[in-house]
Amino acid sequence: MPKVKTNSSAKKRFKVTGTGKITHQKSFKRHILTKKSTKRKRHLRKDGVVAKSHMDFVMRLLRLK
């Protein structure tokens, strides 16, 4: 039986925390930053947590399930 490969794009984008949550970088922080407020840009620095509704899909991509 061949091994099942982990999705390469997913392993670059998601990280599993010690408690088992899956984090990701927030979007909209790459360019066109002049019109965005400082507060908005500051909040985009923190990692986001994958929503419960997407958790099964992301875990399948990372082969954690």
All heavy atoms as TSV, in Angstrom:
chain	resi	resn	atom	element	x	y	z
A	1	MET	N	N	0.849	-1.182	0.000
A	1	MET	CA	C	0.000	0.000	0.000
A	1	MET	C	C	0.895	1.246	0.000
A	1	MET	O	O	1.787	1.373	0.857
A	1	MET	CB	C	-0.833	-0.057	1.273
A	1	MET	CG	C	-2.165	0.651	1.284
A	1	MET	SD	S	-3.263	0.274	-0.043
A	1	MET	CE	C	-4.256	1.709	-0.014
A	2	PRO	N	N	0.677	2.203	-0.917
A	2	PRO	CA	C	1.518	3.407	-0.936
A	2	PRO	C	C	1.173	4.350	0.215
A	2	PRO	O	O	0.067	4.324	0.736
A	2	PRO	CB	C	1.192	4.043	-2.288
A	2	PRO	CG	C	-0.155	3.554	-2.627
A	2	PRO	CD	C	-0.280	2.197	-2.025
A	3	LYS	N	N	2.167	5.157	0.589
A	3	LYS	CA	C	1.937	6.140	1.638
A	3	LYS	C	C	1.081	7.279	1.084
A	3	LYS	O	O	1.148	7.590	-0.100
A	3	LYS	CB	C	3.261	6.708	2.127
A	3	LYS	CG	C	4.089	5.723	2.905
A	3	LYS	CD	C	5.354	6.396	3.410
A	3	LYS	CE	C	6.164	5.400	4.203
A	3	LYS	NZ	N	7.417	6.010	4.684
A	4	VAL	N	N	0.308	7.901	1.966
A	4	VAL	CA	C	-0.525	9.038	1.570
A	4	VAL	C	C	0.265	10.304	1.840
A	4	VAL	O	O	0.800	10.491	2.943
A	4	VAL	CB	C	-1.844	9.046	2.361
A	4	VAL	CG1	C	-2.723	10.184	1.902
A	4	VAL	CG2	C	-2.570	7.726	2.177
A	5	LYS	N	N	0.375	11.160	0.842
A	5	LYS	CA	C	1.166	12.379	0.987
A	5	LYS	C	C	0.371	13.488	1.663
A	5	LYS	O	O	-0.818	13.642	1.419
A	5	LYS	CB	C	1.625	12.871	-0.388
A	5	LYS	CG	C	2.674	11.995	-1.026
A	5	LYS	CD	C	3.201	12.643	-2.293
A	5	LYS	CE	C	4.312	11.803	-2.893
A	5	LYS	NZ	N	4.835	12.428	-4.114
A	6	THR	N	N	1.067	14.268	2.483
A	6	THR	CA	C	0.505	15.480	3.070
A	6	THR	C	C	0.424	16.533	1.968
A	6	THR	O	O	1.309	16.611	1.122
A	6	THR	CB	C	1.418	15.995	4.198
A	6	THR	OG1	O	1.586	14.964	5.148
A	6	THR	CG2	C	0.846	17.222	4.863
A	7	ASN	N	N	-0.628	17.340	1.989
A	7	ASN	CA	C	-0.773	18.407	1.012
A	7	ASN	C	C	0.324	19.451	1.239
A	7	ASN	O	O	0.417	20.043	2.321
A	7	ASN	CB	C	-2.163	19.031	1.158
A	7	ASN	CG	C	-2.447	20.048	0.096
A	7	ASN	OD1	O	-1.843	21.116	0.103
A	7	ASN	ND2	N	-3.343	19.746	-0.807
A	8	SER	N	N	1.193	19.666	0.240
A	8	SER	CA	C	2.356	20.542	0.383
A	8	SER	C	C	1.984	22.001	0.630
A	8	SER	O	O	2.649	22.691	1.401
A	8	SER	CB	C	3.237	20.452	-0.860
A	8	SER	OG	O	3.842	19.188	-0.927
A	9	SER	N	N	0.924	22.466	-0.020
A	9	SER	CA	C	0.533	23.865	0.191
A	9	SER	C	C	-0.030	24.059	1.590
A	9	SER	O	O	0.170	25.105	2.204
A	9	SER	CB	C	-0.481	24.304	-0.862
A	9	SER	OG	O	-1.658	23.537	-0.780
A	10	ALA	N	N	-0.702	23.054	2.119
A	10	ALA	CA	C	-1.293	23.162	3.455
A	10	ALA	C	C	-0.220	23.159	4.538
A	10	ALA	O	O	-0.316	23.914	5.508
A	10	ALA	CB	C	-2.275	22.024	3.687
A	11	LYS	N	N	0.817	22.344	4.378
A	11	LYS	CA	C	1.839	22.290	5.428
A	11	LYS	C	C	2.651	23.578	5.497
A	11	LYS	O	O	3.251	23.878	6.525
A	11	LYS	CB	C	2.734	21.065	5.273
A	11	LYS	CG	C	3.646	21.041	4.101
A	11	LYS	CD	C	4.392	19.704	4.040
A	11	LYS	CE	C	5.225	19.610	2.784
A	11	LYS	NZ	N	5.796	18.270	2.604
A	12	LYS	N	N	2.666	24.371	4.407
A	12	LYS	CA	C	3.339	25.665	4.426
A	12	LYS	C	C	2.464	26.741	5.061
A	12	LYS	O	O	2.970	27.734	5.579
A	12	LYS	CB	C	3.688	26.097	2.997
A	12	LYS	CG	C	4.719	25.216	2.335
A	12	LYS	CD	C	4.813	25.521	0.853
A	12	LYS	CE	C	5.634	24.446	0.153
A	12	LYS	NZ	N	5.534	24.555	-1.308
A	13	ARG	N	N	1.148	26.568	5.022
A	13	ARG	CA	C	0.217	27.605	5.452
A	13	ARG	C	C	-0.308	27.444	6.865
A	13	ARG	O	O	-0.722	28.429	7.486
A	13	ARG	CB	C	-0.973	27.661	4.495
A	13	ARG	CG	C	-0.641	28.256	3.164
A	13	ARG	CD	C	-1.805	28.096	2.192
A	13	ARG	NE	N	-1.625	28.879	0.990
A	13	ARG	CZ	C	-0.870	28.524	-0.035
A	13	ARG	NH1	N	-0.217	27.375	-0.001
A	13	ARG	NH2	N	-0.755	29.280	-1.097
A	14	PHE	N	N	-0.333	26.228	7.385
A	14	PHE	CA	C	-0.925	25.974	8.694
A	14	PHE	C	C	0.104	25.431	9.669
A	14	PHE	O	O	1.060	24.777	9.276
A	14	PHE	CB	C	-2.077	24.973	8.573
A	14	PHE	CG	C	-3.190	25.442	7.686
A	14	PHE	CD1	C	-3.347	24.907	6.425
A	14	PHE	CD2	C	-4.081	26.407	8.112
A	14	PHE	CE1	C	-4.366	25.332	5.594
A	14	PHE	CE2	C	-5.114	26.842	7.293
A	14	PHE	CZ	C	-5.246	26.302	6.036
A	15	LYS	N	N	-0.117	25.714	10.966
A	15	LYS	CA	C	0.767	25.243	12.015
A	15	LYS	C	C	-0.100	24.737	13.166
A	15	LYS	O	O	-1.092	25.382	13.533
A	15	LYS	CB	C	1.645	26.407	12.477
A	15	LYS	CG	C	2.807	26.001	13.356
A	15	LYS	CD	C	3.775	27.151	13.549
A	15	LYS	CE	C	3.196	28.216	14.466
A	15	LYS	NZ	N	4.147	29.280	14.792
A	16	VAL	N	N	0.266	23.607	13.722
A	16	VAL	CA	C	-0.496	23.032	14.831
A	16	VAL	C	C	0.134	23.477	16.144
A	16	VAL	O	O	1.348	23.368	16.333
A	16	VAL	CB	C	-0.512	21.488	14.750
A	16	VAL	CG1	C	-1.369	20.903	15.858
A	16	VAL	CG2	C	-1.029	21.026	13.395
A	17	THR	N	N	-0.684	24.000	17.053
A	17	THR	CA	C	-0.193	24.451	18.346
A	17	THR	C	C	-0.075	23.262	19.297
A	17	THR	O	O	-0.518	22.159	18.985
A	17	THR	CB	C	-1.145	25.495	18.963
A	17	THR	OG1	O	-2.409	24.864	19.199
A	17	THR	CG2	C	-1.321	26.703	18.055
A	18	GLY	N	N	0.466	23.501	20.458
A	18	GLY	CA	C	0.620	22.449	21.446
A	18	GLY	C	C	-0.697	21.905	21.957
A	18	GLY	O	O	-0.793	20.746	22.348
A	19	THR	N	N	-1.727	22.754	21.959
A	19	THR	CA	C	-3.043	22.326	22.446
A	19	THR	C	C	-3.884	21.680	21.353
A	19	THR	O	O	-5.020	21.296	21.608
A	19	THR	CB	C	-3.821	23.521	23.032
A	19	THR	OG1	O	-3.917	24.552	22.052
A	19	THR	CG2	C	-3.136	24.060	24.272
A	20	GLY	N	N	-3.335	21.623	20.130
A	20	GLY	CA	C	-4.059	20.960	19.045
A	20	GLY	C	C	-4.828	21.889	18.128
A	20	GLY	O	O	-5.464	21.439	17.177
A	21	LYS	N	N	-4.789	23.203	18.401
A	21	LYS	CA	C	-5.453	24.157	17.504
A	21	LYS	C	C	-4.591	24.337	16.261
A	21	LYS	O	O	-3.380	24.154	16.305
A	21	LYS	CB	C	-5.634	25.505	18.190
A	21	LYS	CG	C	-6.602	25.488	19.340
A	21	LYS	CD	C	-6.665	26.848	19.992
A	21	LYS	CE	C	-7.555	26.820	21.209
A	21	LYS	NZ	N	-7.512	28.104	21.923
A	22	ILE	N	N	-5.222	24.730	15.163
A	22	ILE	CA	C	-4.491	24.974	13.920
A	22	ILE	C	C	-4.543	26.466	13.626
A	22	ILE	O	O	-5.618	27.063	13.571
A	22	ILE	CB	C	-5.085	24.154	12.759
A	22	ILE	CG1	C	-5.021	22.662	13.091
A	22	ILE	CG2	C	-4.337	24.444	11.471
A	22	ILE	CD1	C	-5.681	21.776	12.073
A	23	THR	N	N	-3.363	27.079	13.460
A	23	THR	CA	C	-3.279	28.515	13.219
A	23	THR	C	C	-2.869	28.803	11.782
A	23	THR	O	O	-2.333	27.941	11.094
A	23	THR	CB	C	-2.261	29.172	14.169
A	23	THR	OG1	O	-0.984	28.579	13.966
A	23	THR	CG2	C	-2.671	29.020	15.619
A	24	HIS	N	N	-3.133	30.020	11.351
A	24	HIS	CA	C	-2.776	30.465	10.003
A	24	HIS	C	C	-2.511	31.960	10.028
A	24	HIS	O	O	-2.932	32.656	10.951
A	24	HIS	CB	C	-3.920	30.164	9.023
A	24	HIS	CG	C	-5.193	30.908	9.338
A	24	HIS	ND1	N	-5.462	32.154	8.831
A	24	HIS	CD2	C	-6.239	30.594	10.122
A	24	HIS	CE1	C	-6.632	32.577	9.278
A	24	HIS	NE2	N	-7.137	31.639	10.081
A	25	GLN	N	N	-1.783	32.444	9.030
A	25	GLN	CA	C	-1.530	33.875	8.902
A	25	GLN	C	C	-2.784	34.543	8.320
A	25	GLN	O	O	-3.445	33.970	7.465
A	25	GLN	CB	C	-0.352	34.122	7.952
A	25	GLN	CG	C	0.987	33.670	8.502
A	25	GLN	CD	C	1.467	34.545	9.632
A	25	GLN	OE1	O	1.458	35.764	9.519
A	25	GLN	NE2	N	1.886	33.938	10.720
A	26	LYS	N	N	-3.080	35.740	8.790
A	26	LYS	CA	C	-4.248	36.450	8.289
A	26	LYS	C	C	-3.942	37.083	6.929
A	26	LYS	O	O	-2.801	37.420	6.623
A	26	LYS	CB	C	-4.684	37.512	9.287
A	26	LYS	CG	C	-5.263	36.891	10.550
A	26	LYS	CD	C	-5.789	37.938	11.490
A	26	LYS	CE	C	-6.341	37.278	12.742
A	26	LYS	NZ	N	-6.673	38.276	13.754
A	27	SER	N	N	-4.979	37.246	6.145
A	27	SER	CA	C	-4.832	37.804	4.802
A	27	SER	C	C	-4.959	39.334	4.826
A	27	SER	O	O	-5.228	39.921	5.878
A	27	SER	CB	C	-5.887	37.213	3.880
A	27	SER	OG	O	-7.167	37.389	4.441
A	28	PHE	N	N	-4.775	39.945	3.673
A	28	PHE	CA	C	-4.899	41.400	3.463
A	28	PHE	C	C	-3.783	42.215	4.115
A	28	PHE	O	O	-3.981	43.357	4.507
A	28	PHE	CB	C	-6.269	41.926	3.938
A	28	PHE	CG	C	-7.431	41.224	3.321
A	28	PHE	CD1	C	-8.208	40.356	4.078
A	28	PHE	CD2	C	-7.739	41.385	1.982
A	28	PHE	CE1	C	-9.276	39.687	3.516
A	28	PHE	CE2	C	-8.800	40.734	1.406
A	28	PHE	CZ	C	-9.576	39.874	2.174
A	29	LYS	N	N	-2.584	41.663	4.243
A	29	LYS	CA	C	-1.480	42.398	4.858
A	29	LYS	C	C	-0.292	42.508	3.898
A	29	LYS	O	O	0.813	42.831	4.312
A	29	LYS	CB	C	-1.073	41.668	6.154
A	29	LYS	CG	C	-0.042	42.357	7.021
A	29	LYS	CD	C	-0.620	43.495	7.808
A	29	LYS	CE	C	0.257	44.157	8.808
A	29	LYS	NZ	N	1.647	44.341	8.528
A	30	ARG	N	N	-0.456	42.240	2.596
A	30	ARG	CA	C	0.666	42.208	1.672
A	30	ARG	C	C	0.926	43.554	0.977
A	30	ARG	O	O	2.048	43.994	0.888
A	30	ARG	CB	C	0.430	41.135	0.599
A	30	ARG	CG	C	0.387	39.733	1.147
A	30	ARG	CD	C	1.761	39.299	1.595
A	30	ARG	NE	N	1.702	37.963	2.171
A	30	ARG	CZ	C	2.592	37.457	2.992
A	30	ARG	NH1	N	3.630	38.173	3.341
A	30	ARG	NH2	N	2.472	36.244	3.475
A	31	HIS	N	N	-0.120	44.174	0.485
A	31	HIS	CA	C	0.064	45.431	-0.251
A	31	HIS	C	C	-1.189	46.271	-0.105
A	31	HIS	O	O	-2.160	45.843	0.509
A	31	HIS	CB	C	0.398	45.165	-1.734
A	31	HIS	CG	C	-0.651	44.401	-2.446
A	31	HIS	ND1	N	-1.583	44.974	-3.270
A	31	HIS	CD2	C	-0.945	43.075	-2.451
A	31	HIS	CE1	C	-2.390	44.046	-3.750
A	31	HIS	NE2	N	-2.039	42.887	-3.265
A	32	ILE	N	N	-1.162	47.505	-0.673
A	32	ILE	CA	C	-2.242	48.494	-0.521
A	32	ILE	C	C	-2.524	48.714	0.970
A	32	ILE	O	O	-3.634	48.594	1.445
A	32	ILE	CB	C	-3.527	48.086	-1.279
A	32	ILE	CG1	C	-3.203	47.546	-2.658
A	32	ILE	CG2	C	-4.467	49.304	-1.414
A	32	ILE	CD1	C	-4.403	46.972	-3.403
A	33	LEU	N	N	-1.454	49.049	1.703
A	33	LEU	CA	C	-1.582	49.201	3.150
A	33	LEU	C	C	-1.852	50.638	3.579
A	33	LEU	O	O	-2.166	50.886	4.742
A	33	LEU	CB	C	-0.301	48.699	3.831
A	33	LEU	CG	C	0.001	47.218	3.626
A	33	LEU	CD1	C	1.387	46.899	4.143
A	33	LEU	CD2	C	-1.033	46.354	4.300
A	34	THR	N	N	-1.729	51.595	2.653
A	34	THR	CA	C	-1.873	53.002	3.033
A	34	THR	C	C	-3.301	53.347	3.429
A	34	THR	O	O	-3.510	54.167	4.322
A	34	THR	CB	C	-1.439	53.920	1.879
A	34	THR	OG1	O	-2.090	53.512	0.691
A	34	THR	CG2	C	0.054	53.868	1.689
A	35	LYS	N	N	-4.276	52.729	2.796
A	35	LYS	CA	C	-5.669	53.045	3.113
A	35	LYS	C	C	-6.202	52.298	4.330
A	35	LYS	O	O	-7.263	52.596	4.828
A	35	LYS	CB	C	-6.583	52.770	1.915
A	35	LYS	CG	C	-6.628	51.326	1.473
A	35	LYS	CD	C	-7.672	51.099	0.386
A	35	LYS	CE	C	-7.163	51.499	-0.979
A	35	LYS	NZ	N	-8.049	51.088	-2.068
A	36	LYS	N	N	-5.438	51.303	4.814
A	36	LYS	CA	C	-5.866	50.529	5.980
A	36	LYS	C	C	-5.370	51.214	7.251
A	36	LYS	O	O	-4.249	51.731	7.295
A	36	LYS	CB	C	-5.315	49.100	5.904
A	36	LYS	CG	C	-5.933	48.318	4.768
A	36	LYS	CD	C	-5.214	47.040	4.463
A	36	LYS	CE	C	-5.752	46.479	3.160
A	36	LYS	NZ	N	-4.869	45.499	2.567
A	37	SER	N	N	-6.196	51.201	8.270
A	37	SER	CA	C	-5.833	51.881	9.510
A	37	SER	C	C	-4.731	51.110	10.242
A	37	SER	O	O	-4.548	49.911	10.036
A	37	SER	CB	C	-7.055	52.006	10.420
A	37	SER	OG	O	-7.440	50.735	10.892
A	38	THR	N	N	-4.022	51.831	11.103
A	38	THR	CA	C	-2.937	51.222	11.881
A	38	THR	C	C	-3.481	50.113	12.765
A	38	THR	O	O	-2.861	49.063	12.921
A	38	THR	CB	C	-2.248	52.287	12.746
A	38	THR	OG1	O	-1.941	53.411	11.929
A	38	THR	CG2	C	-0.974	51.758	13.354
A	39	LYS	N	N	-4.642	50.329	13.341
A	39	LYS	CA	C	-5.265	49.332	14.207
A	39	LYS	C	C	-5.577	48.055	13.433
A	39	LYS	O	O	-5.328	46.950	13.913
A	39	LYS	CB	C	-6.551	49.899	14.807
A	39	LYS	CG	C	-7.268	48.957	15.740
A	39	LYS	CD	C	-8.541	49.579	16.269
A	39	LYS	CE	C	-9.299	48.615	17.141
A	39	LYS	NZ	N	-10.549	49.212	17.654
A	40	ARG	N	N	-6.099	48.237	12.232
A	40	ARG	CA	C	-6.441	47.079	11.390
A	40	ARG	C	C	-5.194	46.277	11.024
A	40	ARG	O	O	-5.176	45.052	11.108
A	40	ARG	CB	C	-7.148	47.573	10.131
A	40	ARG	CG	C	-7.636	46.492	9.208
A	40	ARG	CD	C	-8.408	47.126	8.069
A	40	ARG	NE	N	-8.627	46.200	6.985
A	40	ARG	CZ	C	-9.114	46.551	5.797
A	40	ARG	NH1	N	-9.436	47.808	5.553
A	40	ARG	NH2	N	-9.290	45.665	4.854
A	41	LYS	N	N	-4.124	46.986	10.655
A	41	LYS	CA	C	-2.869	46.315	10.296
A	41	LYS	C	C	-2.241	45.620	11.498
A	41	LYS	O	O	-1.664	44.536	11.376
A	41	LYS	CB	C	-1.887	47.329	9.696
A	41	LYS	CG	C	-2.292	47.799	8.308
A	41	LYS	CD	C	-1.268	48.715	7.704
A	41	LYS	CE	C	-1.374	50.119	8.239
A	41	LYS	NZ	N	-0.553	51.083	7.469
A	42	ARG	N	N	-2.365	46.217	12.669
A	42	ARG	CA	C	-1.826	45.630	13.892
A	42	ARG	C	C	-2.549	44.326	14.234
A	42	ARG	O	O	-1.925	43.346	14.613
A	42	ARG	CB	C	-1.952	46.627	15.043
A	42	ARG	CG	C	-1.271	46.202	16.322
A	42	ARG	CD	C	-1.217	47.319	17.323
A	42	ARG	NE	N	-2.529	47.789	17.729
A	42	ARG	CZ	C	-3.017	49.019	17.478
A	42	ARG	NH1	N	-2.290	49.913	16.832
A	42	ARG	NH2	N	-4.210	49.370	17.890
A	43	HIS	N	N	-3.854	44.304	14.062
A	43	HIS	CA	C	-4.624	43.091	14.340
A	43	HIS	C	C	-4.351	41.987	13.323
A	43	HIS	O	O	-4.526	40.809	13.642
A	43	HIS	CB	C	-6.117	43.409	14.390
A	43	HIS	CG	C	-6.533	44.121	15.640
A	43	HIS	ND1	N	-6.341	43.591	16.896
A	43	HIS	CD2	C	-7.100	45.333	15.839
A	43	HIS	CE1	C	-6.790	44.452	17.810
A	43	HIS	NE2	N	-7.248	45.518	17.193
A	44	LEU	N	N	-3.927	42.360	12.133
A	44	LEU	CA	C	-3.611	41.359	11.111
A	44	LEU	C	C	-2.286	40.651	11.370
A	44	LEU	O	O	-2.004	39.630	10.757
A	44	LEU	CB	C	-3.582	42.017	9.725
A	44	LEU	CG	C	-4.927	42.453	9.150
A	44	LEU	CD1	C	-4.714	43.264	7.895
A	44	LEU	CD2	C	-5.826	41.278	8.889
A	45	ARG	N	N	-1.467	41.197	12.287
A	45	ARG	CA	C	-0.182	40.570	12.602
A	45	ARG	C	C	-0.348	39.242	13.322
A	45	ARG	O	O	0.410	38.316	13.127
A	45	ARG	CB	C	0.644	41.485	13.512
A	45	ARG	CG	C	1.392	42.554	12.779
A	45	ARG	CD	C	2.256	43.317	13.773
A	45	ARG	NE	N	2.271	44.731	13.438
A	45	ARG	CZ	C	2.385	45.720	14.314
A	45	ARG	NH1	N	2.477	45.469	15.608
A	45	ARG	NH2	N	2.398	46.972	13.920
A	46	LYS	N	N	-1.349	39.153	14.174
A	46	LYS	CA	C	-1.557	37.941	14.970
A	46	LYS	C	C	-2.033	36.794	14.087
A	46	LYS	O	O	-2.707	37.001	13.087
A	46	LYS	CB	C	-2.596	38.198	16.061
A	46	LYS	CG	C	-2.072	39.054	17.191
A	46	LYS	CD	C	-3.008	38.989	18.360
A	46	LYS	CE	C	-2.437	39.709	19.554
A	46	LYS	NZ	N	-3.311	39.584	20.722
A	47	ASP	N	N	-1.698	35.576	14.515
A	47	ASP	CA	C	-2.175	34.397	13.794
A	47	ASP	C	C	-3.666	34.204	14.042
A	47	ASP	O	O	-4.151	34.463	15.145
A	47	ASP	CB	C	-1.440	33.145	14.278
A	47	ASP	CG	C	-0.018	33.079	13.757
A	47	ASP	OD1	O	0.329	33.913	12.904
A	47	ASP	OD2	O	0.731	32.197	14.188
A	48	GLY	N	N	-4.355	33.740	12.992
A	48	GLY	CA	C	-5.753	33.393	13.137
A	48	GLY	C	C	-5.876	31.916	13.458
A	48	GLY	O	O	-4.963	31.137	13.207
A	49	VAL	N	N	-7.001	31.537	14.036
A	49	VAL	CA	C	-7.261	30.135	14.347
A	49	VAL	C	C	-8.289	29.619	13.351
A	49	VAL	O	O	-9.255	30.315	13.021
A	49	VAL	CB	C	-7.787	29.988	15.795
A	49	VAL	CG1	C	-8.056	28.535	16.129
A	49	VAL	CG2	C	-6.785	30.570	16.773
A	50	VAL	N	N	-8.069	28.413	12.845
A	50	VAL	CA	C	-8.984	27.820	11.874
A	50	VAL	C	C	-10.335	27.584	12.539
A	50	VAL	O	O	-10.406	27.056	13.661
A	50	VAL	CB	C	-8.415	26.490	11.325
A	50	VAL	CG1	C	-9.409	25.781	10.437
A	50	VAL	CG2	C	-7.130	26.747	10.567
A	51	ALA	N	N	-11.404	27.996	11.861
A	51	ALA	CA	C	-12.759	27.855	12.394
A	51	ALA	C	C	-13.141	26.385	12.504
A	51	ALA	O	O	-12.622	25.532	11.780
A	51	ALA	CB	C	-13.747	28.581	11.483
A	52	LYS	N	N	-14.049	26.101	13.422
A	52	LYS	CA	C	-14.495	24.735	13.658
A	52	LYS	C	C	-15.119	24.120	12.406
A	52	LYS	O	O	-14.972	22.930	12.145
A	52	LYS	CB	C	-15.513	24.728	14.794
A	52	LYS	CG	C	-15.672	23.382	15.480
A	52	LYS	CD	C	-16.616	23.467	16.655
A	52	LYS	CE	C	-15.892	23.947	17.892
A	52	LYS	NZ	N	-16.740	23.890	19.109
A	53	SER	N	N	-15.773	24.958	11.603
A	53	SER	CA	C	-16.429	24.465	10.379
A	53	SER	C	C	-15.419	24.019	9.322
A	53	SER	O	O	-15.729	23.172	8.488
A	53	SER	CB	C	-17.342	25.543	9.800
A	53	SER	OG	O	-16.606	26.729	9.565
A	54	HIS	N	N	-14.196	24.559	9.351
A	54	HIS	CA	C	-13.154	24.190	8.384
A	54	HIS	C	C	-12.156	23.177	8.938
A	54	HIS	O	O	-11.292	22.696	8.219
A	54	HIS	CB	C	-12.371	25.428	7.944
A	54	HIS	CG	C	-13.201	26.452	7.241
A	54	HIS	ND1	N	-13.873	26.195	6.060
A	54	HIS	CD2	C	-13.485	27.740	7.566
A	54	HIS	CE1	C	-14.527	27.286	5.688
A	54	HIS	NE2	N	-14.312	28.236	6.580
A	55	MET	N	N	-12.258	22.880	10.221
A	55	MET	CA	C	-11.253	22.065	10.899
A	55	MET	C	C	-11.089	20.678	10.269
A	55	MET	O	O	-9.964	20.229	10.053
A	55	MET	CB	C	-11.609	21.929	12.372
A	55	MET	CG	C	-10.489	21.393	13.205
A	55	MET	SD	S	-9.066	22.484	13.260
A	55	MET	CE	C	-9.326	23.282	14.792
A	56	ASP	N	N	-12.182	19.995	9.960
A	56	ASP	CA	C	-12.098	18.644	9.379
A	56	ASP	C	C	-11.352	18.657	8.056
A	56	ASP	O	O	-10.518	17.796	7.788
A	56	ASP	CB	C	-13.490	18.051	9.172
A	56	ASP	CG	C	-14.129	17.604	10.472
A	56	ASP	OD1	O	-13.372	17.389	11.448
A	56	ASP	OD2	O	-15.356	17.470	10.527
A	57	PHE	N	N	-11.629	19.665	7.232
A	57	PHE	CA	C	-10.996	19.770	5.914
A	57	PHE	C	C	-9.494	20.012	6.034
A	57	PHE	O	O	-8.695	19.349	5.374
A	57	PHE	CB	C	-11.670	20.883	5.113
A	57	PHE	CG	C	-11.099	21.062	3.736
A	57	PHE	CD1	C	-11.247	20.081	2.779
A	57	PHE	CD2	C	-10.399	22.213	3.407
A	57	PHE	CE1	C	-10.711	20.238	1.508
A	57	PHE	CE2	C	-9.863	22.380	2.144
A	57	PHE	CZ	C	-10.026	21.389	1.190
A	58	VAL	N	N	-9.118	20.937	6.901
A	58	VAL	CA	C	-7.691	21.274	7.081
A	58	VAL	C	C	-6.942	20.093	7.688
A	58	VAL	O	O	-5.825	19.785	7.283
A	58	VAL	CB	C	-7.534	22.544	7.949
A	58	VAL	CG1	C	-6.079	22.827	8.252
A	58	VAL	CG2	C	-8.143	23.741	7.238
A	59	MET	N	N	-7.561	19.403	8.632
A	59	MET	CA	C	-6.915	18.248	9.242
A	59	MET	C	C	-6.715	17.128	8.230
A	59	MET	O	O	-5.732	16.396	8.293
A	59	MET	CB	C	-7.717	17.761	10.446
A	59	MET	CG	C	-7.549	18.698	11.617
A	59	MET	SD	S	-8.277	18.210	13.155
A	59	MET	CE	C	-7.408	16.760	13.613
A	60	ARG	N	N	-7.631	17.012	7.294
A	60	ARG	CA	C	-7.473	15.997	6.246
A	60	ARG	C	C	-6.331	16.371	5.312
A	60	ARG	O	O	-5.557	15.503	4.890
A	60	ARG	CB	C	-8.780	15.829	5.466
A	60	ARG	CG	C	-8.819	14.548	4.657
A	60	ARG	CD	C	-10.175	14.309	4.053
A	60	ARG	NE	N	-10.320	15.066	2.826
A	60	ARG	CZ	C	-11.412	15.803	2.526
A	60	ARG	NH1	N	-12.428	15.871	3.353
A	60	ARG	NH2	N	-11.454	16.456	1.395
A	61	LEU	N	N	-6.170	17.645	5.007
A	61	LEU	CA	C	-5.057	18.091	4.159
A	61	LEU	C	C	-3.708	17.844	4.839
A	61	LEU	O	O	-2.738	17.478	4.191
A	61	LEU	CB	C	-5.188	19.590	3.842
A	61	LEU	CG	C	-6.300	20.022	2.910
A	61	LEU	CD1	C	-6.333	21.542	2.839
A	61	LEU	CD2	C	-6.138	19.440	1.530
A	62	LEU	N	N	-3.671	18.037	6.156
A	62	LEU	CA	C	-2.431	17.856	6.912
A	62	LEU	C	C	-2.230	16.400	7.346
A	62	LEU	O	O	-1.240	16.079	7.980
A	62	LEU	CB	C	-2.442	18.761	8.149
A	62	LEU	CG	C	-2.451	20.260	7.891
A	62	LEU	CD1	C	-2.656	21.028	9.186
A	62	LEU	CD2	C	-1.166	20.705	7.203
A	63	ARG	N	N	-3.182	15.547	7.027
A	63	ARG	CA	C	-3.130	14.113	7.386
A	63	ARG	C	C	-3.032	13.907	8.890
A	63	ARG	O	O	-2.270	13.094	9.372
A	63	ARG	CB	C	-1.952	13.405	6.690
A	63	ARG	CG	C	-2.072	13.405	5.197
A	63	ARG	CD	C	-3.231	12.540	4.749
A	63	ARG	NE	N	-3.539	12.804	3.362
A	63	ARG	CZ	C	-4.690	12.549	2.786
A	63	ARG	NH1	N	-5.665	12.009	3.475
A	63	ARG	NH2	N	-4.893	12.815	1.535
A	64	LEU	N	N	-3.816	14.696	9.651
A	64	LEU	CA	C	-3.850	14.542	11.102
A	64	LEU	C	C	-5.034	13.702	11.553
A	64	LEU	O	O	-5.228	13.457	12.718
A	64	LEU	CB	C	-3.939	15.933	11.759
A	64	LEU	CG	C	-2.766	16.870	11.488
A	64	LEU	CD1	C	-3.074	18.252	12.028
A	64	LEU	CD2	C	-1.501	16.320	12.107
A	65	LYS	N	N	-5.852	13.310	10.572
A	65	LYS	CA	C	-7.072	12.579	10.893
A	65	LYS	C	C	-7.221	11.374	10.003
A	65	LYS	O	O	-6.871	11.399	8.840
A	65	LYS	CB	C	-8.275	13.509	10.690
A	65	LYS	CG	C	-9.547	13.026	11.327
A	65	LYS	CD	C	-10.576	14.101	11.190
A	65	LYS	CE	C	-11.862	13.660	11.852
A	65	LYS	NZ	N	-12.916	14.634	11.677
